[in-house]
């Protein structure tokens, strides 16, 4: 234990004792205990060395990335995906620059893969101060671009799965520009996580230039092969929107959060926070149109629940609360869009 990378064993033991002595009602203390117990279970399971390396590296990557994002959690962010091979004189590169610029102008930060092409364009438009770079170690294509190369908000991952987790966990919206397998992978993962309720509903914009057909062909495949064969539901088409200018894309992201703010599941109850309080008539409309989302009872206005006390900055937001039937997450996306439409009438 002489290596300076490690804390003295006495300090570690003292920290473990402090965690054990903390109140059992404190959620953070409970989770600290669980993490320690899982570390011991890893040892007891006598896992192979490769298993230990993956577990250790994944936990280390997650801990470091979360610490980088934590100070910026109050700022909305948009993850931008697209080809690393897009040249800087390509119109789509310029479209991504303008998209990043307009996002920053309207108070959003961007998250990109930190490499060249569309990723560099998104960072260039937003500026380093408004950009996160989540790089991946690859033998080609993925050196960080000069916009974020020396920025403390650049994070380099060894594993795709931890990197992809942060792309979506920290995002309030996703923008896809034309790209290859990686862009398609990120797009379909976003669609899948929203469709299955593993990620909260968020705007997904497919960016293309006027007259281009990249996403139109993709949309035709989805409709003609997936929808017509019954492999997806008609409401799944509401998850994404094709946009033909940077302004249209940013406008859609802003619209999504114009009245709807955020959601939180408290046991079986869904708490929907709003920017502005809806009228009783509007709530009645929601109860009529989205009764299939309510397990029992009604959608009602509510103050903050006791379980939300760890988010005091949201305490004064008006709320809708209902017993949520979690089998239809895409319908929830449609409900948020409807809330925004009703909010425009206030």
LUMDOFI-57153 format. One record per residue (C-alpha): residue number from 1; residue in one letter; x, y, z. Coordinates in steps of 0.2 Angstrom, whole numbers. Example, Ala and Ser with C-alpha at 12.3 -4.5 7.8 and 13.67 -1.06 7.14 Angstrom:
// residues 2
+-----+--------+-------+-------+-------+
: num : residu :    px :    py :    pz :
+-----+--------+-------+-------+-------+
:   1 :      A :    62 :   -22 :    39 :
:   2 :      S :    68 :    -5 :    36 :
+-----+--------+-------+-------+-------+
// end
This chain:
// residues 346
+-----+--------+-------+-------+-------+
: num : residu :    px :    py :    pz :
+-----+--------+-------+-------+-------+
:   1 :      X :     0 :     0 :     0 :
:   2 :      X :    15 :    12 :    -2 :
:   3 :      X :     9 :    16 :   -19 :
:   4 :      X :     2 :    34 :   -19 :
:   5 :      X :   -12 :    29 :   -30 :
:   6 :      X :   -20 :    21 :   -15 :
:   7 :      X :   -26 :    28 :     1 :
:   8 :      X :   -19 :    21 :    18 :
:   9 :      X :   -29 :     6 :    24 :
:  10 :      X :   -33 :    16 :    40 :
:  11 :      X :   -42 :    29 :    30 :
:  12 :      X :   -52 :    17 :    20 :
:  13 :      X :   -57 :     8 :    36 :
:  14 :      X :   -63 :    24 :    43 :
:  15 :      X :   -73 :    29 :    28 :
:  16 :      X :   -81 :    12 :    28 :
:  17 :      X :   -86 :    14 :    47 :
:  18 :      X :   -93 :    31 :    43 :
:  19 :      X :  -104 :    24 :    29 :
:  20 :      X :  -110 :    10 :    41 :
:  21 :      X :  -114 :    22 :    55 :
:  22 :      X :  -124 :    34 :    43 :
:  23 :      X :  -143 :    34 :    45 :
:  24 :      X :  -152 :    20 :    37 :
:  25 :      X :  -165 :    32 :    30 :
:  26 :      X :  -152 :    41 :    20 :
:  27 :      X :  -153 :    35 :     2 :
:  28 :      X :  -135 :    39 :    -2 :
:  29 :      X :  -128 :    30 :    13 :
:  30 :      X :  -139 :    15 :     8 :
:  31 :      X :  -132 :    15 :   -10 :
:  32 :      X :  -114 :    17 :    -3 :
:  33 :      X :  -116 :     2 :     7 :
:  34 :      X :  -123 :    -8 :    -7 :
:  35 :      X :  -108 :    -3 :   -18 :
:  36 :      X :   -96 :    -9 :    -5 :
:  37 :      X :  -106 :   -25 :    -2 :
:  38 :      X :  -106 :   -28 :   -21 :
:  39 :      X :   -87 :   -26 :   -21 :
:  40 :      X :   -85 :   -39 :    -8 :
:  41 :      X :   -97 :   -51 :   -17 :
:  42 :      X :   -85 :   -49 :   -32 :
:  43 :      X :   -71 :   -55 :   -22 :
:  44 :      X :   -82 :   -69 :   -14 :
:  45 :      X :   -87 :   -75 :   -32 :
:  46 :      X :   -69 :   -78 :   -36 :
:  47 :      X :   -72 :   -70 :   -53 :
:  48 :      X :   -59 :   -72 :   -67 :
:  49 :      X :   -46 :   -58 :   -69 :
:  50 :      X :   -54 :   -52 :   -85 :
:  51 :      X :   -71 :   -50 :   -76 :
:  52 :      X :   -62 :   -40 :   -63 :
:  53 :      X :   -54 :   -29 :   -75 :
:  54 :      X :   -70 :   -25 :   -84 :
:  55 :      X :   -79 :   -22 :   -68 :
:  56 :      X :   -66 :   -11 :   -61 :
:  57 :      X :   -63 :    -1 :   -78 :
:  58 :      X :   -82 :     1 :   -80 :
:  59 :      X :   -85 :     8 :   -62 :
:  60 :      X :   -70 :    19 :   -64 :
:  61 :      X :   -76 :    26 :   -80 :
:  62 :      X :   -93 :    29 :   -73 :
:  63 :      X :   -87 :    38 :   -58 :
:  64 :      X :   -75 :    49 :   -67 :
:  65 :      X :   -88 :    54 :   -81 :
:  66 :      X :  -102 :    57 :   -68 :
:  67 :      X :   -90 :    69 :   -58 :
:  68 :      X :   -87 :    79 :   -74 :
:  69 :      X :  -105 :    80 :   -79 :
:  70 :      X :  -112 :    84 :   -61 :
:  71 :      X :  -109 :   103 :   -60 :
:  72 :      X :  -118 :   105 :   -77 :
:  73 :      X :  -134 :    94 :   -72 :
:  74 :      X :  -145 :   109 :   -71 :
:  75 :      X :  -141 :   114 :   -90 :
:  76 :      X :  -150 :   105 :  -104 :
:  77 :      X :  -139 :    96 :  -116 :
:  78 :      X :  -141 :    89 :  -133 :
:  79 :      X :  -131 :    74 :  -139 :
:  80 :      X :  -126 :    75 :  -158 :
:  81 :      X :  -122 :    60 :  -168 :
:  82 :      X :  -115 :    59 :  -186 :
:  83 :      X :  -101 :    53 :  -197 :
:  84 :      X :   -83 :    57 :  -192 :
:  85 :      X :   -79 :    56 :  -211 :
:  86 :      X :   -90 :    72 :  -216 :
:  87 :      X :   -77 :    84 :  -223 :
:  88 :      X :   -78 :   102 :  -217 :
:  89 :      X :   -83 :   109 :  -233 :
:  90 :      X :   -99 :    97 :  -234 :
:  91 :      X :  -115 :   106 :  -232 :
:  92 :      X :  -120 :    94 :  -217 :
:  93 :      X :  -104 :   100 :  -208 :
:  94 :      X :  -110 :   118 :  -209 :
:  95 :      X :  -128 :   112 :  -204 :
:  96 :      X :  -121 :   104 :  -188 :
:  97 :      X :  -110 :   120 :  -185 :
:  98 :      X :  -126 :   131 :  -186 :
:  99 :      X :  -136 :   118 :  -176 :
: 100 :      X :  -123 :   119 :  -162 :
: 101 :      X :  -122 :   138 :  -162 :
: 102 :      X :  -141 :   140 :  -161 :
: 103 :      X :  -142 :   127 :  -146 :
: 104 :      X :  -129 :   137 :  -137 :
: 105 :      X :  -137 :   153 :  -141 :
: 106 :      X :  -153 :   146 :  -133 :
: 107 :      X :  -145 :   140 :  -117 :
: 108 :      X :  -141 :   122 :  -122 :
: 109 :      X :  -125 :   112 :  -121 :
: 110 :      X :  -119 :    99 :  -133 :
: 111 :      X :  -112 :    82 :  -131 :
: 112 :      X :  -103 :    74 :  -145 :
: 113 :      X :   -91 :    60 :  -148 :
: 114 :      X :   -77 :    73 :  -149 :
: 115 :      X :   -69 :    67 :  -165 :
: 116 :      X :   -69 :    74 :  -183 :
: 117 :      X :   -83 :    77 :  -195 :
: 118 :      X :  -101 :    80 :  -188 :
: 119 :      X :   -94 :    79 :  -170 :
: 120 :      X :   -81 :    93 :  -173 :
: 121 :      X :   -95 :   103 :  -181 :
: 122 :      X :  -106 :   102 :  -166 :
: 123 :      X :   -92 :   107 :  -154 :
: 124 :      X :   -87 :   121 :  -166 :
: 125 :      X :  -104 :   128 :  -167 :
: 126 :      X :  -107 :   127 :  -148 :
: 127 :      X :   -89 :   132 :  -143 :
: 128 :      X :   -79 :   123 :  -131 :
: 129 :      X :   -87 :   131 :  -116 :
: 130 :      X :  -104 :   124 :  -121 :
: 131 :      X :   -97 :   107 :  -126 :
: 132 :      X :   -94 :    90 :  -119 :
: 133 :      X :   -83 :    77 :  -128 :
: 134 :      X :   -86 :    59 :  -124 :
: 135 :      X :   -72 :    51 :  -134 :
: 136 :      X :   -69 :    32 :  -137 :
: 137 :      X :   -52 :    23 :  -138 :
: 138 :      X :   -51 :    17 :  -156 :
: 139 :      X :   -36 :    13 :  -167 :
: 140 :      X :   -43 :    25 :  -181 :
: 141 :      X :   -55 :    40 :  -183 :
: 142 :      X :   -57 :    44 :  -165 :
: 143 :      X :   -43 :    56 :  -159 :
: 144 :      X :   -52 :    71 :  -150 :
: 145 :      X :   -54 :    86 :  -161 :
: 146 :      X :   -45 :   103 :  -157 :
: 147 :      X :   -61 :   111 :  -151 :
: 148 :      X :   -62 :   100 :  -135 :
: 149 :      X :   -45 :    92 :  -135 :
: 150 :      X :   -38 :   102 :  -120 :
: 151 :      X :   -55 :   105 :  -112 :
: 152 :      X :   -59 :    97 :   -94 :
: 153 :      X :   -76 :    92 :  -101 :
: 154 :      X :   -67 :    79 :  -113 :
: 155 :      X :   -69 :    61 :  -106 :
: 156 :      X :   -61 :    46 :  -115 :
: 157 :      X :   -69 :    29 :  -113 :
: 158 :      X :   -62 :    12 :  -116 :
: 159 :      X :   -79 :     4 :  -117 :
: 160 :      X :   -94 :     8 :  -129 :
: 161 :      X :  -107 :     3 :  -116 :
: 162 :      X :  -101 :    16 :  -103 :
: 163 :      X :   -99 :    29 :  -116 :
: 164 :      X :  -116 :    26 :  -124 :
: 165 :      X :  -124 :    27 :  -106 :
: 166 :      X :  -118 :    44 :  -104 :
: 167 :      X :  -123 :    50 :  -121 :
: 168 :      X :  -141 :    47 :  -116 :
: 169 :      X :  -141 :    48 :   -97 :
: 170 :      X :  -135 :    66 :   -98 :
: 171 :      X :  -145 :    71 :  -113 :
: 172 :      X :  -162 :    80 :  -115 :
: 173 :      X :  -163 :    78 :  -133 :
: 174 :      X :  -154 :    68 :  -147 :
: 175 :      X :  -149 :    75 :  -165 :
: 176 :      X :  -144 :    63 :  -178 :
: 177 :      X :  -135 :    69 :  -194 :
: 178 :      X :  -131 :    58 :  -209 :
: 179 :      X :  -118 :    45 :  -203 :
: 180 :      X :  -113 :    26 :  -204 :
: 181 :      X :  -115 :    11 :  -193 :
: 182 :      X :  -111 :    21 :  -177 :
: 183 :      X :  -124 :    34 :  -181 :
: 184 :      X :  -137 :    21 :  -185 :
: 185 :      X :  -133 :    11 :  -169 :
: 186 :      X :  -135 :    27 :  -158 :
: 187 :      X :  -151 :    31 :  -167 :
: 188 :      X :  -159 :    14 :  -165 :
: 189 :      X :  -153 :    13 :  -147 :
: 190 :      X :  -161 :    29 :  -143 :
: 191 :      X :  -177 :    24 :  -151 :
: 192 :      X :  -177 :     7 :  -142 :
: 193 :      X :  -174 :    15 :  -125 :
: 194 :      X :  -188 :    27 :  -127 :
: 195 :      X :  -200 :    14 :  -134 :
: 196 :      X :  -196 :     2 :  -120 :
: 197 :      X :  -197 :    15 :  -106 :
: 198 :      X :  -179 :    13 :  -101 :
: 199 :      X :  -175 :    31 :  -106 :
: 200 :      X :  -187 :    45 :  -102 :
: 201 :      X :  -196 :    53 :  -118 :
: 202 :      X :  -185 :    66 :  -126 :
: 203 :      X :  -185 :    74 :  -143 :
: 204 :      X :  -175 :    65 :  -157 :
: 205 :      X :  -172 :    75 :  -172 :
: 206 :      X :  -166 :    68 :  -189 :
: 207 :      X :  -156 :    82 :  -197 :
: 208 :      X :  -155 :    84 :  -216 :
: 209 :      X :  -153 :    97 :  -229 :
: 210 :      X :  -168 :   103 :  -240 :
: 211 :      X :  -168 :    92 :  -255 :
: 212 :      X :  -158 :    78 :  -247 :
: 213 :      X :  -166 :    61 :  -244 :
: 214 :      X :  -155 :    52 :  -231 :
: 215 :      X :  -168 :    51 :  -218 :
: 216 :      X :  -182 :    51 :  -230 :
: 217 :      X :  -176 :    34 :  -236 :
: 218 :      X :  -173 :    28 :  -218 :
: 219 :      X :  -191 :    34 :  -213 :
: 220 :      X :  -198 :    25 :  -228 :
: 221 :      X :  -189 :     9 :  -223 :
: 222 :      X :  -196 :    11 :  -205 :
: 223 :      X :  -214 :    13 :  -212 :
: 224 :      X :  -214 :     1 :  -226 :
: 225 :      X :  -204 :   -13 :  -217 :
: 226 :      X :  -207 :   -11 :  -198 :
: 227 :      X :  -224 :    -3 :  -197 :
: 228 :      X :  -233 :   -12 :  -211 :
: 229 :      X :  -226 :   -29 :  -205 :
: 230 :      X :  -233 :   -25 :  -187 :
: 231 :      X :  -215 :   -25 :  -180 :
: 232 :      X :  -218 :    -7 :  -172 :
: 233 :      X :  -234 :     2 :  -167 :
: 234 :      X :  -240 :    18 :  -176 :
: 235 :      X :  -237 :    29 :  -161 :
: 236 :      X :  -218 :    24 :  -162 :
: 237 :      X :  -217 :    36 :  -176 :
: 238 :      X :  -220 :    50 :  -164 :
: 239 :      X :  -203 :    47 :  -156 :
: 240 :      X :  -193 :    55 :  -170 :
: 241 :      X :  -195 :    70 :  -182 :
: 242 :      X :  -186 :    74 :  -198 :
: 243 :      X :  -179 :    93 :  -198 :
: 244 :      X :  -173 :   102 :  -213 :
: 245 :      X :  -164 :   116 :  -205 :
: 246 :      X :  -154 :   120 :  -189 :
: 247 :      X :  -168 :   132 :  -184 :
: 248 :      X :  -181 :   119 :  -186 :
: 249 :      X :  -172 :   106 :  -176 :
: 250 :      X :  -168 :   119 :  -162 :
: 251 :      X :  -186 :   125 :  -162 :
: 252 :      X :  -193 :   107 :  -160 :
: 253 :      X :  -181 :   104 :  -145 :
: 254 :      X :  -187 :   120 :  -137 :
: 255 :      X :  -205 :   116 :  -141 :
: 256 :      X :  -203 :    99 :  -132 :
: 257 :      X :  -199 :   108 :  -116 :
: 258 :      X :  -210 :   123 :  -118 :
: 259 :      X :  -223 :   117 :  -105 :
: 260 :      X :  -217 :   100 :  -101 :
: 261 :      X :  -201 :   101 :   -89 :
: 262 :      X :  -197 :    84 :   -83 :
: 263 :      X :  -204 :    68 :   -75 :
: 264 :      X :  -200 :    57 :   -60 :
: 265 :      X :  -207 :    40 :   -56 :
: 266 :      X :  -211 :    38 :   -37 :
: 267 :      X :  -216 :    20 :   -34 :
: 268 :      X :  -232 :    18 :   -45 :
: 269 :      X :  -235 :    37 :   -47 :
: 270 :      X :  -228 :    47 :   -61 :
: 271 :      X :  -224 :    65 :   -57 :
: 272 :      X :  -224 :    77 :   -72 :
: 273 :      X :  -216 :    93 :   -69 :
: 274 :      X :  -222 :   108 :   -79 :
: 275 :      X :  -215 :   125 :   -83 :
: 276 :      X :  -233 :   133 :   -82 :
: 277 :      X :  -249 :   127 :   -74 :
: 278 :      X :  -262 :   120 :   -85 :
: 279 :      X :  -280 :   124 :   -83 :
: 280 :      X :  -293 :   112 :   -76 :
: 281 :      X :  -300 :   111 :   -93 :
: 282 :      X :  -283 :   106 :  -100 :
: 283 :      X :  -281 :    92 :   -87 :
: 284 :      X :  -299 :    86 :   -91 :
: 285 :      X :  -293 :    84 :  -110 :
: 286 :      X :  -278 :    74 :  -104 :
: 287 :      X :  -288 :    63 :   -94 :
: 288 :      X :  -300 :    60 :  -109 :
: 289 :      X :  -286 :    57 :  -122 :
: 290 :      X :  -273 :    47 :  -111 :
: 291 :      X :  -284 :    37 :  -100 :
: 292 :      X :  -275 :    22 :  -106 :
: 293 :      X :  -259 :    28 :   -96 :
: 294 :      X :  -268 :    29 :   -80 :
: 295 :      X :  -268 :    13 :   -70 :
: 296 :      X :  -282 :    19 :   -58 :
: 297 :      X :  -289 :    36 :   -53 :
: 298 :      X :  -286 :    52 :   -63 :
: 299 :      X :  -272 :    64 :   -69 :
: 300 :      X :  -273 :    77 :   -56 :
: 301 :      X :  -263 :    93 :   -51 :
: 302 :      X :  -252 :    91 :   -36 :
: 303 :      X :  -238 :   100 :   -26 :
: 304 :      X :  -221 :    92 :   -25 :
: 305 :      X :  -222 :    75 :   -16 :
: 306 :      X :  -212 :    71 :    -1 :
: 307 :      X :  -201 :    59 :   -10 :
: 308 :      X :  -195 :    74 :   -21 :
: 309 :      X :  -187 :    83 :    -7 :
: 310 :      X :  -170 :    79 :   -13 :
: 311 :      X :  -173 :    91 :   -28 :
: 312 :      X :  -178 :   107 :   -20 :
: 313 :      X :  -174 :   117 :   -35 :
: 314 :      X :  -190 :   110 :   -43 :
: 315 :      X :  -201 :   111 :   -28 :
: 316 :      X :  -211 :   126 :   -35 :
: 317 :      X :  -214 :   118 :   -52 :
: 318 :      X :  -233 :   114 :   -55 :
: 319 :      X :  -236 :    96 :   -57 :
: 320 :      X :  -247 :    83 :   -64 :
: 321 :      X :  -248 :    66 :   -54 :
: 322 :      X :  -256 :    50 :   -58 :
: 323 :      X :  -254 :    31 :   -56 :
: 324 :      X :  -244 :    26 :   -71 :
: 325 :      X :  -247 :    11 :   -82 :
: 326 :      X :  -229 :     8 :   -87 :
: 327 :      X :  -234 :    -3 :  -102 :
: 328 :      X :  -235 :    11 :  -114 :
: 329 :      X :  -220 :    23 :  -113 :
: 330 :      X :  -222 :    29 :  -131 :
: 331 :      X :  -240 :    35 :  -127 :
: 332 :      X :  -231 :    45 :  -113 :
: 333 :      X :  -221 :    54 :  -126 :
: 334 :      X :  -237 :    58 :  -135 :
: 335 :      X :  -244 :    65 :  -119 :
: 336 :      X :  -229 :    76 :  -117 :
: 337 :      X :  -232 :    83 :  -134 :
: 338 :      X :  -250 :    86 :  -131 :
: 339 :      X :  -246 :    95 :  -115 :
: 340 :      X :  -235 :   107 :  -125 :
: 341 :      X :  -249 :   110 :  -137 :
: 342 :      X :  -261 :   114 :  -123 :
: 343 :      X :  -247 :   125 :  -115 :
: 344 :      X :  -247 :   136 :  -131 :
: 345 :      X :  -265 :   140 :  -127 :
: 346 :      X :  -261 :   148 :  -110 :
+-----+--------+-------+-------+-------+
// end
